[in-house]
């Protein structure tokens, strides 16, 4: 038996029907942070495509609508104020700046990572590079 694929973005009713048709047991896993519309299926446990025993429980999690896509604010010409403005425009209100020792090899990143989703309650961190002299 396999957990049905393609349930993400559907309704709990559609997910329940597909899970029960696959001879598995549906369980409501509650809500989780997601940028999908409230009530939309955002995850299953086990994940779609997983092999399971007949009658296994599949927990279905739905969106609470409390997350948003994290914009990419990393770049060679990006300054903190521009990054902060982009993050605030995306709905993040508690943006802080951190200072990290300069390393010329890896790019400076931000947390949460770009192209992910995050709750508006999670304060983003935008590290700045500094060069230290030894």
Secondary structure, 3 states (H helix, E strand, C coil): CECCCCCCCCEHHHHHHHHHHCCCEEEEEEEECCCCCCCEEEEEECCCCCECCCCCEEEEEEECCCEEECCCCCCCCCCHHHHHHHHHHCCCCCCEEEEEECCCCCCCCEECCCCCEEECCCCCEEEEEECCCC
